[in-house]
Amino acid sequence: MARFYQLSVETSLFGEPVLTRRWGRIGTRGRVVCEAFASREGALAALHDHETRKLRRGYRRRP
């Protein structure tokens, strides 16, 4: 079963940085979780932590 996991840091309508995580089976909409942060650095640190965990579990980076 092929799966995907996508991480991105975006800016909300209120100007705060938001880490958006999307995951699921390829070919489906999957699930989405958005987490707001006080600073962009905090959001990027969380992105790096999630990325590290997923790479350890066998996920691969795609451009």
C-alpha positions as CSV (number, residue, x, y, z in Angstrom):
1,M,0.0,0.0,0.0
2,A,1.6,3.3,-1.2
3,R,1.3,6.2,1.2
4,F,2.3,9.9,1.3
5,Y,3.3,12.4,3.9
6,Q,3.6,16.1,3.2
7,L,4.9,18.9,5.4
8,S,4.8,22.6,4.7
9,V,5.1,25.9,6.6
10,E,2.6,28.5,5.5
11,T,1.2,31.8,6.8
12,S,-2.3,31.9,8.1
13,L,-4.8,34.7,7.3
14,F,-3.8,36.3,10.6
15,G,-0.1,36.3,9.7
16,E,1.0,33.6,12.0
17,P,3.2,30.7,10.8
18,V,1.3,27.4,10.5
19,L,2.8,23.9,10.0
20,T,0.5,21.9,7.7
21,R,0.8,18.1,7.7
22,R,-1.0,16.0,5.1
23,W,-0.9,12.2,4.9
24,G,-2.7,9.2,3.6
25,R,-2.9,6.6,0.8
26,I,-1.8,7.7,-2.6
27,G,-4.9,8.5,-4.7
28,T,-6.9,9.7,-1.8
29,R,-7.4,13.1,-0.1
30,G,-5.9,11.8,3.1
31,R,-5.9,13.8,6.3
32,V,-4.8,17.3,7.2
33,V,-3.6,18.8,10.5
34,C,-2.7,22.5,10.8
35,E,-0.7,23.6,13.9
36,A,-0.1,27.4,14.6
37,F,3.2,28.7,16.0
38,A,4.3,32.0,17.6
39,S,7.4,32.2,15.3
40,R,8.5,30.9,11.9
41,E,11.6,29.4,13.6
42,G,9.3,27.3,15.9
43,A,7.3,26.0,12.9
44,L,10.5,25.1,11.0
45,A,11.9,23.3,14.0
46,A,8.7,21.3,14.3
47,L,8.8,20.6,10.6
48,H,12.4,19.3,10.9
49,D,11.4,17.1,13.9
50,H,8.5,15.5,11.9
51,E,10.6,15.1,8.9
52,T,13.4,13.3,10.9
53,R,10.8,10.9,12.4
54,K,9.3,10.0,9.0
55,L,12.7,9.5,7.4
56,R,13.6,7.1,10.2
57,R,10.4,5.1,9.5
58,G,11.3,4.6,5.8
59,Y,9.6,7.6,4.1
60,R,11.7,9.1,1.3
61,R,12.1,12.8,0.2
62,R,10.6,13.9,-3.1
63,P,11.2,17.3,-4.7
